[in-house]
């Protein structure tokens, strides 16, 4: 194939990279950004009162973040490849700080939505961080560091809920956003001081038309998925958005195949290792998020329902927190398995562990420790899968396309989580039980969502089985940051 024109500033002998602080700084930055996922959960029910708006309108405080993240992730990845990954990392962290300040100052709906959208623009931090690691670290350190940065997405989400609940219970709700702004400033300063700028650049001209087309298609798709339950899945608006998404994304793909310097090189994306990994990522993303949708609700439902445990939001968050620590703790193990057996095997093992965790939770739902155990098993599986996916992507793309490729993979996971949220919403709305005058999600509904999470993980396992095996890279080639191409890709690389 013919890759987009690429340039590298790595002429000559580069100085040995200063790697001591890079990994912890990037991991901390990833955790700070992933905290945005759970930041407003403790106050979702109170937002209509706080902002003097309807519940359907305040839901845009969550939807805006999702849509902004979907657009920003691939764009920041491509800009990082072109103009410097550290530079785009700093831009992303700046957006998080500005968005947090705007939301912290808001007392009405519009500034809150603007602030949350700006926070969503920081979502490219984790794929950019992984791409920086590829450029800066020696080959022997890259696997474990990549797994740790990738796991920070789950760590921040798991730790964010109890932290946000604690702040919301004891302080004014604006303190949530001032805290995120302060953490963002700390991460920004650390990146400025300790993370070097990558010398691997593609240069070239940014594909503005491609970015606009991708943004339009993704917004239509994710808007239909996230708001379909509110608008009605058979409504003209929802169906129209789905149709528009298909038409726009097909047109965008046709355009990207014909432009000289595309936003996303679809020929690279079509390589079996990249394409199949991205498909598996959608399924794994679905499986990952199902836990977050079920466990907090079951823990907080009244004990009088017969299946709820009557816990507070803070207690529910504390039950989920150990899963994030397990993800981080198993990052080095994930890297060791990938080094010994290959990231394909690691991804498949992780998918099976996730499925086993959900199966365990279907059987054990009556005690708090049941949920701690199940979430930790699922977290262990997620730690394996999230460490393997970027390794698979980076093993199949040139160094000059690492940022864009990792960002697209992150986007695929996000689409999986969005679909999980929509499907779980439909299931729990249909499978209800009466509790006094109220209809609450029934126990069978929760078991169904957990079973769907297990099924999605097994689908991810089955898809991953088709990922081509890689030939081991020569040590000097891997250390130089060159792509490790699967043997099955040799002919595709010449096409």
URDA-V741594 format. One line per field, one symbol per residue. ss: DSSP state (2 for helix, 1 for strand, 0 for the rest). psi: psi as a letter, one per 20 degrees, with the letter a starting at -180 (. if undefined). A space follows every 10 residues. Layout:
ss: ???
psi: ???
This chain:
ss: 0000000000 0000000000 0222222222 2222222000 2222222222 2000222202 2222222222 2222222222 2220222222 2222222222 2222000022 2222222222 2222222222 2222220022 2222222222 2222222222 2222222222 0000222222 2222222222 2222000000 0000000222 2222222222 2222222222 2000022222 2222222222 2222220000 0000022220 0222222222 2222222222 2222222222 0022200000 0022222222 2222222220 2222222222 2022222222 2222222222 2220000222 2222222222 2222222222 2222000022 2222222222 2222222222 2222222222 0111100111 1022222222 2222222222 2222000000 0000222220 0000002222 22220
psi: rorqpqqpjk qaoqqpqnig igghghgggg gggihhhjgi gijghighgh jlrrhhgiii hghhggghgh ghghghgghg hgiphhghgh gghghggghg gghhiqjrgg hgggghghhh ijiigghggh hgghhhqqhi igghgghggh hhghgghghh ghghggghhi rqhhhghhgh gghhgggggg gghipqpqio qhbappnggh ggggggghgg ghggghjhhg iphjqhgghh ggghgggghg hgggghiiqg nqgpnhgghi pghgghghgh hgghgghghh ghhgghghhi qqhihiiqjk qrhghghhhh ghhhhggghi ghgghgghhg iqhggggggg hhgghhgghg hhhojiqghg hggghhgghg ghggghhhgh ggghiiqqhi jgggghhhgh hgghhghghg ggghggghhh nrqpnciqoq prhhgghggg hhgggghhgg ggghhipqqq pqqqghgghi jqqopqhiig hhhi.
